[in-house]
């Protein structure tokens, strides 16, 4: 979406080449940030970039509305992603371990090993 605002900045908004370059760099940073979102500082980087998308509204006013929409989408993804991570962790803690139903060596089905 940010990349699509570049022609608007050049023509309709009349902001010029500098505004187009700022938006192009922001679009590139957003693409690069998608690769680090799972790393420890990835969420912080994502929040900063979301604020910059919102601030892009000073260049192309329509970006204020899009920035709010995408910030809501980002918050929803972070919120429900964390919730899913907690549920997965709880399942891993309570689920039987893999292979716990396997027959031990020296044991046949229906009998237990001497011991």
Secondary structure, DSSP 4 states (H G I P E B T S, - for coil): -TTTHHHHHHTTS---HHHHHHHHHHHHHHHHHTTTTTSTTHHHHHHHHHHHHHHGGGTSTHHHHHHHHHHHHHHHHHHHHHHHHHHHHHHHHHSPPTTTTSPPTT--TT-----
